[in-house]
Amino acid sequence: MASNQFSLTGEVLFVGDVVQVKETFRKRDLVIEVPDGNYPQPVKFQATQDRCQLLDNVRTGQTITVHFNIRGNHSPDPRTGESRYFNNLDLWRIEGGQQGSQPQQKAQPKDDFDDVPF
């Protein structure tokens, strides 16, 4: 049996507001930038229902790990009747929350005698 639980670590680029899609369904988007060689990837996740509150303390610039499931959906196009398929990355846990940029260390004063060539 294949597992449908994944995780990615990256820097938070965007935290959306809660959107009430239907009377009984709400969601909230999160985008993190995941390192991938020379081309970092912005990856969008969604939190639904009670999990929307997981994003309350998440801020842009933080480094977090997102645990998520991949969900596939099918719906016919209402105009053409053709099948449409799409995927959602549904987050269910967040770890971390450190700022992405670490504070720079102050340079130590240099002693003049370190420059002597002998």
C-alpha distances in whole Angstrom, upper triangle without the diagonal:
4,7,10,12,15,18,22,25,28,32,32,34,34,33,34,36,34,34,34,33,33,35,32,30,30,29,30,29,29,29,29,30,28,29,29,31,34,33,31,29,29,26,26,24,25,25,25,27,28,26,29,31,29,31,34,35,33,36,36,37,34,32,28,25,23,19,18,15,15,16,17,20,23,26,29,32,35,37,36,33,31,27,27,23,23,20,21,20,20,21,20,22,25,26,30,32,35,37,36,40,41,45,47,48,52,54,56,60,61,64,67,67,64,65,68,67,68
4,7,9,11,15,18,22,25,28,29,30,31,30,31,33,31,32,32,31,32,34,30,28,28,27,27,26,26,26,25,26,24,26,25,28,31,29,28,25,26,22,23,21,22,23,23,26,26,24,27,29,26,28,32,32,30,33,33,33,31,28,25,21,19,16,15,12,12,14,15,18,21,25,28,30,33,36,34,32,30,26,24,21,20,17,18,17,17,18,18,20,22,24,27,30,32,34,33,36,38,41,43,45,49,51,53,57,58,61,64,64,61,62,65,64,65
4,6,8,12,15,19,22,25,26,28,28,27,28,30,29,29,30,29,30,32,28,26,26,24,24,23,23,23,23,24,22,23,23,26,29,28,26,23,24,20,20,18,19,20,21,23,23,21,23,25,23,25,28,29,27,29,30,30,28,25,22,18,16,13,11,9,10,12,14,18,21,25,28,30,33,36,35,32,30,26,25,21,19,16,16,14,14,15,15,16,19,20,23,26,28,31,30,33,35,38,40,42,46,48,50,54,55,58,61,62,58,60,63,62,63
4,7,10,13,17,20,23,23,25,25,24,25,26,25,26,26,25,26,28,25,22,22,20,21,20,19,20,20,21,19,22,22,25,28,26,24,21,21,17,17,15,16,16,17,20,20,18,20,22,20,22,25,26,24,27,27,28,26,23,20,16,14,10,8,5,6,9,11,15,18,22,25,27,30,33,32,30,28,24,22,18,16,13,12,11,11,12,12,14,16,18,22,24,27,29,28,31,33,37,39,41,45,47,49,53,55,58,60,61,58,59,62,62,63
4,7,11,14,17,20,20,23,23,22,23,25,24,25,26,25,27,28,25,23,22,20,19,19,18,18,18,19,17,20,20,24,27,25,22,20,19,16,16,13,15,15,16,19,19,16,19,20,17,19,23,23,21,24,24,25,22,20,16,13,10,7,6,5,8,11,14,17,21,24,27,29,32,35,34,32,30,27,24,20,18,14,13,10,10,10,10,11,13,15,18,21,23,25,25,28,30,33,36,38,42,44,46,50,51,54,57,58,55,56,59,59,61
4,7,11,14,17,17,20,20,20,22,24,23,25,26,26,28,30,27,24,23,20,19,17,16,16,15,16,14,16,17,20,23,21,18,16,16,13,14,12,14,15,17,20,20,17,19,20,17,18,22,22,19,22,22,22,20,17,14,10,8,6,5,6,8,12,15,18,22,25,28,30,33,35,35,33,31,27,24,21,18,14,13,9,10,9,10,11,12,13,16,18,21,23,22,25,27,30,33,35,38,41,43,47,48,51,54,55,52,53,56,56,57
4,7,10,13,14,17,18,18,20,22,22,24,26,26,28,30,28,24,23,19,18,16,14,14,12,13,11,13,15,18,21,19,16,14,14,12,13,11,14,14,17,20,20,16,18,19,15,16,20,19,17,19,19,18,16,13,10,7,5,4,6,9,11,14,17,21,24,27,30,31,34,37,36,35,33,29,26,23,20,16,14,10,11,9,10,9,9,10,12,15,17,19,18,21,23,26,29,31,35,37,39,43,44,48,50,51,48,50,53,53,54
4,7,10,12,14,15,16,19,22,22,24,26,26,29,31,29,25,23,20,18,15,12,11,9,10,7,10,11,15,17,16,13,11,11,9,11,11,14,15,18,21,21,17,18,19,16,16,19,18,15,17,16,15,14,11,8,6,5,7,8,11,12,16,19,22,25,28,31,32,35,37,37,36,33,30,27,23,20,17,15,11,12,10,12,11,10,10,12,14,15,16,15,18,20,24,26,28,32,34,37,40,42,45,48,49,45,47,50,50,51
4,7,9,12,14,15,18,21,22,25,27,28,31,33,31,27,25,21,19,16,13,11,8,8,6,8,11,14,17,15,12,11,11,10,12,12,15,16,20,23,22,18,19,19,16,15,18,17,14,14,14,12,10,7,6,4,6,9,11,15,16,19,22,25,28,31,34,34,37,39,39,38,36,33,30,27,23,20,17,14,15,12,14,12,10,9,9,11,12,13,11,15,16,20,22,25,28,30,33,36,38,41,44,45,42,43,47,47,48
4,7,9,12,13,17,20,22,24,27,27,31,33,31,27,25,21,18,15,11,9,5,5,5,7,10,13,15,13,9,9,9,9,11,12,15,17,20,23,23,19,19,20,16,15,18,16,12,12,11,9,8,5,6,7,8,12,14,17,18,21,23,26,29,31,34,34,37,38,39,38,36,33,30,27,23,20,18,15,16,14,16,14,11,11,10,10,11,11,9,12,14,18,20,23,26,28,31,35,36,40,42,44,41,42,45,46,47
4,6,9,11,15,18,20,23,26,27,30,32,31,27,24,21,17,14,11,9,5,5,7,9,13,15,16,14,10,10,9,10,12,13,16,17,21,24,23,20,19,19,16,14,16,14,11,10,8,6,5,4,6,9,10,14,16,19,20,23,25,28,31,32,35,35,37,39,39,39,37,35,31,28,25,22,20,17,18,15,18,16,12,12,10,9,9,8,6,10,12,16,18,21,24,27,30,33,35,39,41,43,40,41,44,45,47
4,6,8,11,14,17,19,23,24,27,29,28,24,21,18,14,11,8,6,4,6,9,12,15,18,18,16,12,12,9,10,10,11,13,14,18,21,20,17,16,16,14,11,13,12,8,7,5,5,5,6,7,10,10,14,15,19,20,22,24,26,29,31,33,33,35,37,38,38,36,33,30,27,23,21,18,15,16,14,16,15,12,12,11,9,10,9,8,12,15,17,20,23,26,29,32,35,37,41,44,46,43,44,47,48,50
4,7,10,14,16,18,22,23,26,29,28,25,21,18,14,11,8,5,5,6,10,13,16,18,18,15,12,11,8,9,10,12,14,16,19,22,22,19,17,18,16,13,15,14,10,8,5,7,9,10,11,13,13,17,17,20,21,22,24,26,29,30,32,31,33,35,36,36,34,32,28,26,23,21,18,16,17,16,19,18,15,16,15,13,14,12,11,13,17,19,21,25,28,30,34,36,38,42,44,47,44,45,48,49,51
4,6,10,13,15,18,19,23,25,25,21,18,14,11,8,6,5,7,9,13,16,19,21,21,18,15,13,10,10,9,10,12,13,16,19,19,17,14,15,14,10,12,13,9,8,6,9,10,12,12,14,14,17,17,20,20,21,23,24,27,28,30,29,31,33,34,34,33,31,27,25,21,19,17,15,16,15,17,17,15,16,16,14,15,14,13,16,19,22,24,28,30,33,37,39,42,45,48,50,47,48,52,52,55
4,7,10,12,16,17,20,22,22,18,15,12,8,6,5,7,9,12,15,19,21,24,24,21,18,16,13,12,10,10,10,11,13,16,16,13,11,11,11,7,9,10,7,7,7,11,11,13,12,14,13,16,16,19,19,20,23,24,26,27,30,29,31,32,34,34,33,31,27,25,22,19,16,15,14,13,15,15,13,15,15,13,15,15,15,18,21,23,26,29,32,35,38,41,44,47,50,52,49,50,54,55,57
4,7,8,12,14,17,19,19,16,12,9,6,5,6,9,12,15,18,21,24,27,27,24,20,18,14,13,11,10,9,10,12,14,15,13,10,11,12,9,10,12,10,10,11,14,15,17,16,17,15,18,17,19,20,20,22,22,25,25,27,27,28,30,31,31,31,29,25,24,20,19,16,15,14,14,16,17,15,18,19,16,19,18,19,22,25,27,30,33,36,39,42,45,47,51,53,56,53,54,57,58,61
4,6,10,12,15,16,17,14,10,8,6,7,9,12,15,19,22,25,27,31,31,27,24,22,18,17,14,13,11,11,12,13,14,13,9,10,12,9,9,12,12,12,13,17,17,19,18,20,18,20,19,21,22,21,23,23,26,25,28,27,28,30,32,32,32,30,27,25,22,21,17,17,16,15,17,18,17,20,20,18,21,21,22,24,27,29,32,35,38,41,44,47,50,53,56,58,56,57,60,61,64
4,7,9,12,13,13,10,7,6,5,8,11,14,17,21,23,27,29,32,33,30,26,24,20,18,15,13,10,9,9,9,11,10,7,9,11,10,10,13,13,15,16,20,20,21,20,20,18,19,18,20,20,20,22,21,24,24,26,26,26,29,31,31,31,29,25,24,21,20,16,16,15,14,16,17,17,20,21,20,23,23,24,27,30,32,35,38,41,44,47,50,52,56,59,61,58,60,63,64,66
4,6,9,11,11,9,5,5,6,9,12,15,19,22,25,28,30,34,34,30,27,24,21,19,15,14,11,10,9,10,12,13,9,12,14,13,14,17,17,18,19,22,23,24,22,23,20,21,19,20,20,19,20,19,22,21,23,23,23,25,28,27,28,26,23,22,19,19,16,17,15,16,17,19,20,23,25,23,26,26,27,30,33,35,38,41,44,47,50,53,55,59,62,64,61,62,66,67,69
4,6,7,8,6,4,7,9,12,16,19,22,26,28,32,33,37,37,34,31,28,24,22,18,16,13,12,10,9,12,13,11,13,16,16,16,20,20,21,23,26,26,27,25,26,22,23,21,21,21,20,21,19,21,20,23,22,22,25,27,27,27,26,23,23,20,20,17,18,16,17,19,21,22,25,27,26,29,29,30,33,36,38,42,45,47,50,53,56,59,62,65,67,65,66,69,70,73
4,7,8,6,5,7,10,12,16,19,23,26,28,32,33,36,37,33,30,27,24,21,18,16,13,12,10,10,14,15,13,16,18,18,19,22,22,23,24,28,27,28,26,26,23,23,21,20,20,18,18,16,18,17,19,19,18,21,23,23,23,22,19,19,17,17,15,17,16,17,19,22,23,27,29,28,31,31,32,35,38,40,43,46,49,52,55,58,61,64,67,69,66,67,71,72,74
4,5,5,7,10,13,16,20,23,26,29,31,35,36,40,40,37,34,30,27,25,21,19,15,15,12,11,14,16,15,18,20,20,21,25,25,26,28,31,31,32,29,29,25,25,23,22,22,19,20,17,18,17,19,19,18,21,24,23,24,23,21,21,19,19,17,19,18,20,21,24,25,29,31,30,34,34,35,38,41,43,46,50,52,55,58,61,64,68,70,72,70,71,74,75,77
4,6,8,12,15,18,22,25,28,32,34,37,39,42,43,39,37,33,30,27,24,21,18,16,13,11,14,16,15,18,20,21,21,25,26,28,29,32,32,33,31,30,27,27,24,24,24,22,22,20,21,20,22,23,22,25,27,26,27,26,24,24,23,22,20,22,20,21,22,24,26,30,32,31,35,36,36,40,42,44,48,51,53,57,60,63,65,69,71,74,71,72,76,77,79
4,7,11,14,17,21,24,27,31,32,36,37,41,42,38,36,32,29,26,23,20,16,14,11,8,11,14,14,16,19,19,20,24,24,27,29,32,31,32,29,28,25,24,22,21,22,19,20,19,20,19,22,23,22,26,28,26,27,25,24,23,21,21,19,20,17,19,19,22,24,28,30,30,33,34,35,39,41,44,47,50,53,56,59,62,64,68,71,73,70,71,75,76,78
4,7,11,14,17,20,23,27,28,32,34,37,38,35,32,28,25,22,19,16,12,11,7,6,10,12,11,14,16,17,18,22,22,24,25,28,28,28,26,25,22,21,19,18,18,16,17,16,18,17,20,21,21,24,26,25,25,23,21,20,18,17,15,16,14,15,16,19,21,25,27,27,30,31,32,36,38,41,44,47,50,53,56,59,61,65,68,69,67,68,71,72,74
4,7,11,14,17,20,24,26,30,31,35,36,32,29,26,23,20,16,14,10,9,6,5,9,10,8,11,13,13,15,18,18,20,22,25,24,25,23,22,19,19,17,17,18,16,18,17,19,19,22,22,23,26,28,27,27,25,22,21,18,17,14,15,13,14,15,17,19,22,24,24,27,28,29,32,35,37,40,43,46,49,52,55,58,61,64,66,63,65,68,69,71
4,7,10,14,17,20,22,26,27,31,32,28,25,22,19,16,13,10,7,5,4,6,9,8,6,10,11,11,13,16,15,17,19,22,21,22,19,19,16,16,14,15,16,14,16,16,19,19,22,22,23,26,27,27,26,24,21,19,16,15,12,12,10,11,12,15,16,19,21,21,24,25,25,29,31,34,37,40,43,46,49,52,55,58,61,63,60,61,65,65,67
4,7,10,14,17,19,23,25,29,29,26,23,20,16,14,10,8,6,5,6,9,10,9,6,9,10,8,10,13,12,14,15,18,17,18,17,17,14,15,14,15,16,16,18,18,21,21,24,24,25,28,29,29,28,26,22,21,17,16,12,12,10,10,12,14,14,17,19,18,21,21,22,25,28,30,33,37,39,42,45,49,51,54,57,59,56,58,61,62,64
4,7,10,14,16,20,21,25,25,22,19,16,12,10,7,6,5,6,9,12,13,11,9,11,11,9,12,14,12,13,13,16,16,16,15,15,12,14,13,15,15,15,17,18,20,21,24,24,25,27,29,28,27,25,21,20,16,14,11,10,10,10,13,14,13,17,18,17,20,20,19,23,26,28,31,35,37,40,43,46,49,52,55,57,54,55,58,59,61
4,7,10,13,16,19,22,22,19,16,13,10,8,6,5,6,8,11,14,15,12,10,12,10,8,11,12,9,10,10,12,12,13,11,12,10,12,12,14,15,16,18,20,23,24,27,26,28,30,31,31,30,27,24,21,18,15,12,10,10,9,12,12,11,14,15,13,16,16,16,19,22,25,28,31,34,37,40,43,45,49,51,53,50,51,55,55,58
4,7,10,13,15,18,19,16,12,10,6,5,4,6,9,11,15,18,19,15,14,16,14,11,14,14,11,11,9,11,11,12,11,12,10,13,13,15,15,17,19,20,23,25,27,27,29,31,31,31,30,27,24,21,18,15,13,11,12,11,14,14,13,15,15,14,16,15,14,17,21,23,26,29,32,35,38,41,43,47,49,51,48,49,52,53,55
4,6,10,12,16,16,14,10,8,6,5,7,8,11,13,17,20,21,17,16,17,15,12,15,15,11,11,9,9,9,8,8,9,9,12,13,16,16,18,21,23,26,27,30,30,32,34,34,34,32,30,26,23,20,17,15,12,14,12,15,14,12,13,13,12,13,13,11,15,18,21,23,26,29,32,35,38,40,44,46,48,45,46,49,49,52
4,7,9,12,12,10,6,5,4,6,9,11,15,17,21,24,24,21,20,21,18,16,19,18,14,13,11,10,10,9,10,11,11,15,15,18,18,20,22,24,27,29,32,31,34,35,35,35,33,31,27,25,21,19,17,14,16,15,18,17,15,15,15,14,14,13,11,14,17,20,22,25,28,30,33,37,38,42,44,46,42,43,47,47,49
4,6,10,11,9,6,5,6,7,10,12,16,18,22,25,25,22,21,23,20,18,21,20,16,16,14,12,12,10,10,10,11,13,14,17,17,20,22,24,27,30,32,32,35,36,36,36,34,31,27,25,21,18,17,14,17,15,18,17,15,15,15,15,15,15,12,15,17,21,22,25,29,30,33,37,38,42,44,45,42,43,46,46,48
4,6,8,7,4,6,9,10,14,16,20,22,26,29,29,25,25,26,23,21,24,23,19,18,16,14,14,11,13,13,14,16,18,20,20,23,25,28,30,33,35,35,38,39,39,39,36,33,30,27,24,21,20,18,20,19,21,20,18,17,17,17,16,16,12,14,17,20,21,24,27,29,32,35,36,39,41,43,39,40,43,43,45
4,6,6,5,6,10,11,15,17,21,24,27,31,31,27,27,29,26,24,27,26,22,22,19,18,18,15,16,15,16,18,19,20,20,23,24,27,29,32,34,34,37,38,38,38,35,32,29,26,23,21,21,18,21,20,23,22,20,20,20,21,20,20,16,18,20,24,24,27,30,31,34,37,38,41,43,45,41,41,45,44,46
4,6,7,9,13,15,19,21,25,27,31,34,35,31,31,32,29,27,30,29,25,24,22,19,20,17,19,18,20,22,22,24,23,27,28,30,33,35,37,37,40,41,40,40,37,35,32,29,27,24,24,22,25,24,27,26,24,23,22,23,22,21,18,19,21,24,24,26,29,30,33,36,36,40,41,42,39,39,42,41,43
4,6,10,13,16,19,22,26,29,32,36,36,33,32,33,30,28,31,30,26,25,22,19,21,19,20,21,22,24,25,26,26,28,29,32,34,36,38,37,40,41,40,41,38,36,32,30,27,26,25,24,27,26,29,28,26,25,24,24,23,22,18,19,21,24,24,26,29,30,33,35,36,39,41,42,38,38,41,41,43
4,6,10,12,16,19,23,26,29,33,33,30,29,31,28,26,29,28,24,23,20,18,19,18,19,19,20,22,22,24,23,25,26,28,30,32,34,33,37,37,37,37,34,32,29,27,24,22,22,21,24,23,26,26,24,24,23,23,22,21,18,19,21,24,25,28,31,32,35,38,38,42,43,45,41,41,44,44,46
4,7,10,13,16,20,22,26,29,30,26,26,27,24,22,25,24,20,19,16,15,16,14,15,16,16,19,19,21,20,23,24,27,29,31,33,33,36,36,36,37,34,32,28,26,23,21,20,18,21,20,23,22,20,20,20,19,19,18,14,16,19,22,23,26,29,30,34,37,37,41,43,44,41,41,45,44,47
4,6,10,13,16,19,23,26,27,24,23,25,22,20,23,23,19,18,16,15,16,14,15,15,14,17,17,18,17,20,21,23,25,27,30,29,32,33,33,33,30,28,24,22,19,17,16,14,17,17,21,20,19,19,19,19,20,19,16,18,21,24,26,29,32,33,37,40,41,44,46,48,45,45,48,48,50
4,7,10,13,16,20,23,24,21,20,22,20,17,20,20,16,16,13,13,14,13,13,14,13,16,15,17,16,18,20,22,24,26,28,27,30,31,31,32,29,27,23,21,18,16,14,13,15,15,19,19,17,18,18,18,18,17,15,18,21,24,26,29,32,34,37,40,42,45,48,49,46,47,50,50,52
4,7,10,13,17,20,21,18,17,19,17,15,19,19,16,16,14,14,15,13,13,12,11,13,12,13,13,15,16,18,21,23,26,25,28,29,30,30,27,25,21,18,15,12,11,9,12,12,15,16,15,16,17,17,19,18,16,19,22,26,28,31,34,36,39,43,44,48,50,52,49,49,53,53,55
4,7,10,13,17,18,15,14,17,15,13,17,18,14,15,14,15,15,15,13,13,11,13,11,13,12,13,15,16,19,21,23,23,26,27,28,28,26,23,19,17,13,11,9,7,9,10,14,15,14,16,18,17,19,19,18,21,24,27,30,33,36,38,42,45,47,50,53,54,51,52,55,56,58
4,7,10,14,15,12,11,14,12,11,15,16,13,15,15,16,16,15,13,12,9,10,8,10,10,11,13,15,18,20,23,23,26,28,28,28,26,23,20,17,13,10,7,5,6,6,10,11,11,14,16,16,19,20,19,22,25,28,31,34,37,40,43,46,48,52,54,56,53,54,57,57,59
4,6,10,12,9,8,12,11,10,13,15,14,15,16,18,17,17,15,14,11,11,9,10,11,11,13,14,17,19,22,22,24,27,28,27,26,23,19,17,13,11,7,6,5,6,9,11,12,16,18,18,21,21,21,25,27,30,33,36,39,42,45,48,51,54,57,59,56,57,60,61,63
4,7,8,5,5,8,8,8,11,14,13,15,16,19,18,18,15,14,11,11,9,11,12,12,15,16,19,21,24,25,26,29,30,29,28,25,22,20,16,14,10,9,6,5,7,9,11,14,17,17,20,21,22,25,28,31,34,37,40,43,45,49,51,55,57,59,56,58,61,62,64
4,6,5,6,9,10,11,13,16,16,18,20,22,21,21,18,18,14,14,12,12,13,12,15,15,18,19,23,24,25,28,29,28,27,24,21,19,17,14,11,11,7,8,9,12,14,17,20,20,24,25,26,29,31,34,37,40,43,46,49,52,55,58,61,63,60,61,65,65,67
4,5,6,9,10,12,13,17,17,20,22,25,23,24,21,20,17,16,15,15,16,15,18,18,21,21,25,26,26,29,31,29,29,27,24,22,20,18,14,14,11,11,11,13,15,19,22,22,25,27,28,31,33,36,39,42,45,48,51,54,57,60,63,65,62,64,67,68,70
4,5,6,8,11,11,14,15,19,21,24,22,23,19,19,16,16,15,16,18,18,21,21,24,25,28,29,30,33,35,33,33,30,28,26,23,20,17,16,12,11,10,12,14,17,20,20,23,25,27,30,32,34,38,40,43,47,49,52,55,58,61,63,61,62,66,67,68
4,5,5,8,10,12,13,16,18,21,19,19,16,15,12,12,11,13,15,16,19,20,23,24,28,29,30,33,34,33,32,29,26,24,21,18,15,13,9,8,7,8,10,14,16,17,20,22,23,27,29,31,35,37,40,44,46,49,52,55,58,60,57,59,62,63,65
4,5,6,8,11,11,14,16,19,18,18,16,16,13,14,13,15,17,17,20,20,24,24,28,28,29,32,34,32,32,29,26,24,21,19,15,14,11,9,9,11,11,15,17,16,20,21,22,26,28,30,34,36,39,42,45,48,51,54,57,59,57,58,62,62,64
4,5,5,8,10,13,16,19,17,18,15,16,14,15,15,18,20,20,23,24,27,28,31,32,33,36,37,36,36,33,30,28,25,22,18,17,14,11,11,11,11,14,15,15,18,20,22,25,27,29,32,35,38,41,44,47,49,53,56,58,55,57,60,61,63
4,6,7,8,12,14,16,14,15,12,12,11,12,12,15,18,19,22,24,27,28,32,32,34,36,38,37,36,33,30,27,24,21,17,15,12,9,8,7,7,10,12,12,15,17,19,22,24,26,30,32,35,38,41,44,47,50,53,55,52,54,57,58,60
4,6,5,8,11,14,12,13,11,12,11,13,14,17,19,20,23,24,27,28,32,32,33,35,37,36,35,33,29,27,23,21,17,15,13,10,11,10,8,11,12,11,14,15,17,20,22,24,28,30,33,37,39,42,45,48,51,53,51,52,56,57,59
4,6,8,12,15,13,15,13,15,14,16,17,20,22,23,26,27,30,31,34,34,35,38,40,39,38,36,32,30,27,24,20,18,16,14,14,13,11,13,13,12,15,16,18,21,22,24,28,30,33,37,39,42,45,48,51,53,51,53,56,57,59
4,6,10,12,10,12,11,14,14,16,18,21,24,25,28,29,33,34,37,37,38,41,42,42,41,38,35,32,29,26,22,20,18,15,15,13,10,11,11,8,11,12,15,18,19,21,24,27,30,33,35,39,41,45,48,50,47,49,53,54,56
4,7,9,7,9,9,11,11,14,16,19,21,23,26,28,31,32,35,35,37,39,40,40,39,36,32,30,26,24,20,17,16,13,14,12,9,10,9,7,10,10,12,15,17,19,23,25,28,31,34,37,40,43,46,48,46,47,51,52,54
4,6,6,9,10,13,14,17,19,22,24,25,28,29,33,34,37,36,38,39,41,41,40,37,34,31,28,25,22,19,19,16,17,15,12,13,11,8,9,9,10,13,15,17,20,23,26,29,32,35,38,41,44,46,44,45,49,50,52
4,6,9,10,14,14,18,19,23,24,25,28,29,32,33,36,35,37,38,40,40,39,36,33,31,27,24,21,19,19,17,19,17,14,15,13,10,10,8,9,11,14,16,19,23,25,28,31,34,36,40,43,45,42,43,47,48,50
4,7,9,13,14,18,20,23,25,27,29,31,34,35,38,38,40,41,42,42,41,38,34,32,28,26,23,21,21,19,20,18,15,14,12,9,8,6,5,7,11,13,16,19,22,25,28,31,33,37,39,41,39,40,43,44,47
4,6,10,12,16,18,22,23,26,28,31,34,35,38,38,40,42,43,43,41,38,35,32,28,25,23,20,20,17,18,15,12,11,8,5,5,4,5,8,10,13,16,19,22,25,28,31,34,37,40,42,39,41,44,45,47
4,7,10,13,16,20,21,24,27,29,33,35,38,38,40,42,43,42,40,38,34,31,27,24,21,18,18,16,17,14,10,9,7,6,5,6,5,9,11,14,17,19,23,25,28,32,34,37,40,42,39,40,43,44,46
4,6,10,13,16,18,21,24,27,30,32,36,36,38,40,41,40,38,35,32,29,25,22,19,16,15,12,13,10,7,6,5,5,7,9,9,13,14,17,20,23,26,29,31,35,37,40,43,45,42,43,47,47,49
4,7,10,13,16,19,22,25,28,31,34,35,37,39,40,39,37,34,30,27,24,20,17,14,13,10,11,8,6,5,6,8,10,13,12,16,17,21,23,26,29,32,34,38,40,43,46,47,44,45,49,49,51
4,6,10,12,15,18,21,25,27,31,31,34,36,36,35,33,30,27,24,20,17,14,10,10,7,8,6,5,7,9,11,13,15,15,19,20,24,27,29,32,35,38,41,43,46,49,51,48,49,52,53,54
4,7,10,13,17,20,23,26,30,31,33,36,36,35,33,29,26,23,20,16,13,9,8,6,6,5,6,8,11,14,16,19,18,22,24,27,30,32,36,38,41,44,46,49,52,53,50,52,55,55,57
4,7,9,13,16,20,22,26,27,30,32,32,31,29,26,23,19,16,12,10,6,5,4,6,7,9,12,15,17,20,21,21,25,27,30,33,35,39,41,44,47,49,52,55,56,53,55,58,58,60
4,6,10,13,17,20,23,25,27,30,30,28,26,23,20,17,14,10,8,6,5,6,8,10,13,15,19,20,23,25,24,28,30,34,36,39,42,45,47,51,53,56,59,60,57,58,61,61,63
4,7,10,14,17,20,22,25,27,27,25,23,19,17,13,10,7,6,5,6,9,11,14,16,18,21,23,26,27,26,29,32,35,38,40,44,46,49,52,54,57,60,61,58,59,62,62,64
4,7,10,13,17,19,21,24,24,22,20,17,14,11,8,6,5,6,7,10,12,16,18,21,24,25,28,30,29,32,35,38,41,43,47,49,52,56,57,61,63,65,61,62,66,66,67
4,7,10,14,16,19,21,21,19,17,13,11,7,6,4,6,9,10,14,16,19,21,25,27,29,31,32,31,35,37,41,43,46,49,52,55,58,60,63,65,67,64,64,68,67,69
4,7,10,13,15,18,18,15,14,10,8,6,5,6,8,11,12,16,18,22,24,27,30,31,34,35,34,37,40,43,46,49,52,54,57,61,62,66,68,70,66,67,70,70,72
4,7,10,12,15,14,12,10,7,6,5,7,9,11,15,16,20,22,25,27,31,34,34,37,38,37,40,43,46,49,52,55,57,60,64,65,69,71,73,69,70,73,73,75
4,6,9,12,11,9,8,6,5,7,9,11,14,17,18,22,24,28,30,33,36,36,39,39,38,42,45,48,50,54,57,59,62,65,67,71,73,75,71,72,75,75,77
4,6,9,8,5,5,4,6,9,11,15,17,21,22,25,28,31,33,37,39,39,42,42,41,45,48,51,53,56,59,62,65,68,70,73,75,77,74,74,78,78,80
4,6,6,5,5,6,6,10,12,16,18,22,23,27,29,32,34,37,40,40,42,42,41,44,47,50,52,56,59,61,64,67,69,73,75,77,73,74,77,77,79
4,6,6,8,10,10,13,15,19,20,24,25,29,31,34,36,39,42,41,44,44,43,46,49,52,55,58,61,63,67,70,71,75,77,79,76,76,80,80,82
4,6,8,11,12,15,17,21,23,26,28,31,34,37,38,42,44,44,46,46,45,48,51,54,56,59,62,64,68,71,72,76,78,80,77,77,81,80,83
4,5,9,10,14,17,20,23,27,28,32,35,38,39,43,45,45,47,47,45,48,52,55,57,60,63,65,68,71,73,77,78,80,77,77,81,80,83
4,7,9,13,16,19,22,25,27,30,33,36,38,41,44,44,47,47,45,48,52,55,57,60,63,65,69,72,73,77,79,81,78,78,81,81,83
4,6,10,13,17,20,24,25,29,32,35,36,40,42,42,45,45,43,46,50,53,55,58,61,63,66,70,71,75,77,78,75,75,78,78,80
4,7,10,14,17,20,22,26,28,32,33,37,39,40,42,42,41,44,47,50,53,56,59,61,64,67,69,72,74,76,73,73,76,76,78
4,7,10,13,17,19,23,25,29,30,33,36,36,39,39,37,40,43,47,49,52,55,57,60,64,65,69,71,72,69,69,73,72,75
4,7,10,14,16,20,22,25,27,30,33,33,36,36,35,38,41,44,46,49,53,55,58,61,62,66,68,70,66,67,70,70,72
4,7,10,13,16,19,22,24,27,29,29,32,32,31,34,37,40,43,46,49,51,54,58,59,63,65,66,63,64,67,67,69
4,7,9,13,16,19,20,23,25,26,29,29,28,31,34,38,40,43,46,48,51,55,56,60,62,64,60,61,64,64,66
4,6,9,12,15,17,20,22,23,26,26,26,29,32,35,38,41,44,46,49,53,54,58,60,62,59,60,63,63,65
4,6,10,12,13,16,19,20,22,23,22,26,29,32,35,37,41,43,46,50,51,55,57,59,56,57,60,60,62
4,7,10,12,15,18,19,22,23,23,27,29,32,35,38,41,44,47,50,52,55,58,60,57,58,61,62,63
4,6,8,11,14,15,19,20,20,24,26,29,32,35,38,41,44,47,49,53,55,57,54,55,59,59,61
4,7,10,14,15,19,21,22,25,27,30,33,36,39,42,44,48,50,53,56,58,55,56,60,60,62
4,7,10,12,16,18,19,23,24,27,30,32,36,39,41,45,47,50,53,54,51,53,56,57,58
4,7,9,12,14,15,19,20,23,26,29,32,35,37,41,43,46,49,51,48,50,53,54,55
4,7,10,13,14,17,18,21,24,26,29,32,34,38,40,43,46,48,45,47,50,51,52
4,6,9,11,14,14,17,20,22,26,28,31,34,37,40,43,44,41,43,47,47,49
4,6,9,12,13,15,19,21,24,27,29,33,35,39,42,43,41,43,46,47,49
4,6,9,9,11,15,17,20,23,26,29,32,35,38,40,37,39,42,43,45
4,6,7,9,13,15,18,21,24,28,30,33,36,38,36,37,41,42,44
4,6,10,12,15,18,21,24,27,29,33,36,37,35,36,39,40,42
4,6,9,12,15,18,21,24,26,30,32,34,31,33,36,37,39
4,6,9,12,15,18,21,23,27,30,31,29,30,34,35,37
4,6,9,12,15,18,21,24,27,29,27,28,32,33,35
4,6,9,12,15,17,21,24,26,23,25,28,30,32
4,6,9,12,15,18,21,23,21,22,26,28,29
4,6,9,12,15,18,21,19,20,24,26,28
4,6,9,12,15,17,15,17,20,22,24
4,6,9,12,14,13,15,18,21,22
4,7,9,12,11,13,16,19,21
4,6,9,8,9,12,15,17
4,6,6,8,10,14,15
4,5,6,8,12,13
4,5,6,9,10
4,6,8,10
4,6,9
4,6
4
